[in-house]
């Protein structure tokens, strides 16, 4: 039986879907996480307490564990575990992404440098020390520009500045977010880059020995022009012309090659305009949150099953994406407060085409919107005959929800 070490951070939505996929495939799972599981007795011999930020000691712990419990593959379910997964797989001589490739994918400045060197369309960019005086930098920039952390995901800390007068306050706000996320260390610089106009898409793909297989292209019908970049709706299949989709696939493949990524899931974000397909990011992991639930392949195969099959070296069945259109809405947080309830859930679920609604913030917990926050209120799913119908269903259902909170 294949045994896979799943690196699962304490704050992730992905645990259930990966565990369910492993169960369907008959794969034994060892959970690597920062905290001891609540059901420790049931996880005896199947849990490793690991620090995802302290790579070398955690790698040694994995190697030692593997001497008595041989591991077939190491899979990170979210960004936080990708570097440890690559380092541990290398130490165990398992198929893996090169460590420096994963490091480049996790560092937005290094990613920009590699994409530029590969000749891919790249915005003008620079790194600025987090404690520098932004007033002196403001006059040297083109506007609008984007200020973002080097290593956060999900648009956390990403803000657009439209001119030199607002740049200093925006810079300090992003710097404060970074410091709050890594009070004891982390990158001490921010990335400042030109704002790229255009429509945005996401690509879900799987790398096998360097070859890129695109599994889905998601349209993002809402314009993401800032000042914050909270994503909402993803819909697949894409409505873009076939030639445009081919350019997206080509740009994504070139980006993975430029970074040196060769194995496993890829999630990429791109912007499209008259100057080409611009890579915003390429992450060495699959799509975040619960968004993978929009994807079904072959005879109902999940994205997590494909990832685990590839990692464990299991046979890969036919897995064209199902023909039905599908979409997800990441429910935005309208403002700060403490959640009391979300009304209208039954009405939202009754909208034709709605396939599910999952709230991920329970009553009594704080609501922190982007750019400071790193969570959505929940996820709503839809399926239908066309992408247009799926988008319409998501918007109609979202209009039924009423968020009640205390200030």
KAMO-V775087 format. One record per residue. N is the residue number from 1. SS is DSSP state (h for helix, s for strand, l for the rest). PHI is phi in whole degrees, 0 to 359 (* if undefined). Layout:
# KAMO-V775087
N;SS;PHI
N;SS;PHI
This chain:
# KAMO-V775087
1;l;*
2;l;292
3;s;238
4;s;245
5;s;271
6;s;263
7;s;270
8;l;240
9;l;292
10;l;294
11;l;250
12;l;213
13;l;266
14;l;267
15;h;305
16;h;300
17;h;293
18;h;290
19;h;294
20;h;295
21;h;296
22;h;298
23;h;297
24;h;297
25;h;271
26;l;71
27;l;267
28;s;281
29;s;250
30;s;250
31;s;266
32;s;255
33;s;210
34;l;285
35;l;237
36;l;290
37;l;294
38;l;298
39;l;263
40;l;301
41;h;297
42;h;289
43;h;259
44;l;305
45;l;77
46;l;232
47;s;220
48;s;237
49;s;274
50;l;228
51;l;258
52;l;293
53;l;264
54;l;257
55;h;293
56;h;293
57;h;299
58;h;292
59;h;296
60;h;298
61;h;295
62;h;295
63;h;298
64;h;297
65;h;299
66;h;292
67;h;295
68;h;253
69;l;227
70;l;307
71;l;253
72;l;276
73;s;201
74;s;240
75;s;234
76;s;267
77;l;273
78;l;218
79;h;307
80;h;301
81;h;257
82;h;295
83;h;289
84;h;296
85;h;300
86;h;294
87;h;293
88;h;292
89;h;297
90;h;297
91;h;294
92;l;266
93;l;59
94;l;259
95;l;305
96;l;197
97;l;283
98;l;300
99;h;300
100;h;291
101;h;291
102;h;293
103;h;300
104;h;293
105;h;292
106;h;275
107;l;249
108;h;296
109;h;289
110;h;296
111;h;299
112;h;301
113;h;299
114;h;288
115;h;294
116;h;297
117;h;297
118;l;275
119;l;82
120;l;278
121;l;305
122;l;220
123;l;294
124;l;297
125;s;214
126;s;203
127;s;257
128;s;229
129;s;303
130;l;296
131;l;256
132;l;286
133;l;271
134;h;292
135;h;300
136;h;288
137;h;276
138;h;305
139;l;287
140;l;265
141;l;258
142;l;265
143;l;234
144;l;288
145;s;228
146;s;245
147;s;247
148;s;213
149;s;293
150;l;282
151;l;225
152;l;272
153;l;232
154;l;67
155;l;68
156;l;293
157;l;79
158;l;264
159;s;223
160;s;266
161;s;246
162;l;268
163;l;199
164;h;292
165;h;287
166;h;264
167;h;305
168;h;302
169;h;291
170;h;295
171;h;302
172;h;294
173;h;294
174;h;296
175;h;300
176;h;294
177;h;297
178;h;297
179;h;296
180;h;289
181;h;279
182;l;222
183;l;296
184;l;252
185;l;150
186;l;108
187;l;304
188;l;252
189;s;225
190;s;241
191;s;261
192;s;240
193;s;216
194;s;299
195;l;281
196;l;260
197;l;280
198;l;125
199;s;283
200;s;245
201;s;226
202;s;236
203;s;237
204;s;249
205;s;211
206;s;230
207;s;264
208;s;227
209;l;52
210;l;89
211;s;273
212;s;263
213;s;249
214;s;282
215;s;267
216;s;196
217;s;245
218;s;258
219;s;281
220;l;243
221;l;293
222;l;279
223;l;290
224;l;250
225;l;249
226;l;90
227;l;288
228;l;249
229;l;231
230;l;287
231;l;280
232;l;234
233;s;256
234;s;243
235;s;225
236;s;224
237;l;286
238;l;294
239;l;269
240;l;288
241;l;301
242;h;303
243;h;295
244;h;292
245;h;297
246;h;296
247;h;293
248;h;297
249;h;297
250;h;296
251;h;296
252;h;295
253;h;297
254;h;296
255;h;293
256;h;296
257;h;294
258;h;297
259;h;280
260;l;90
261;l;282
262;l;225
263;l;223
264;s;97
265;s;289
266;s;227
267;s;237
268;s;237
269;s;238
270;s;226
271;s;242
272;s;240
273;s;209
274;l;296
275;l;266
276;s;127
277;s;259
278;s;261
279;s;281
280;s;276
281;s;197
282;s;227
283;s;250
284;l;273
285;l;198
286;l;274
287;l;303
288;l;273
289;l;60
290;l;256
291;h;297
292;h;297
293;h;291
294;h;286
295;l;258
296;s;225
297;s;233
298;l;54
299;l;263
300;l;88
301;s;285
302;s;273
303;h;299
304;h;297
305;h;296
306;h;299
307;h;297
308;h;290
309;h;301
310;h;297
311;h;297
312;h;272
313;l;73
314;l;276
315;l;304
316;l;254
317;l;288
318;l;303
319;l;214
320;l;298
321;s;295
322;l;302
323;l;288
324;l;298
325;s;288
326;s;213
327;s;203
328;s;223
329;s;243
330;s;279
331;s;292
332;l;286
333;l;264
334;l;288
335;l;185
336;l;287
337;s;157
338;s;241
339;s;292
340;s;262
341;s;195
342;s;241
343;s;271
344;l;85
345;h;295
346;h;297
347;h;296
348;h;296
349;h;293
350;l;278
351;l;295
352;l;302
353;l;100
354;s;288
355;s;248
356;s;168
357;s;217
358;s;233
359;s;268
360;l;249
361;l;244
362;l;281
363;l;305
364;l;97
365;l;265
366;s;290
367;s;256
368;l;234
369;l;286
370;l;297
371;l;272
372;l;287
373;l;284
374;l;226
375;l;223
376;l;259
377;l;294
378;s;171
379;s;222
380;s;237
381;s;239
382;s;216
383;s;222
384;s;186
385;l;284
386;l;217
387;h;301
388;h;298
389;h;295
390;h;296
391;h;298
392;h;299
393;h;298
394;h;298
395;h;291
396;h;296
397;h;292
398;h;298
399;l;294
400;l;279
401;l;277
402;s;229
403;s;270
404;s;251
405;s;217
406;s;260
407;l;293
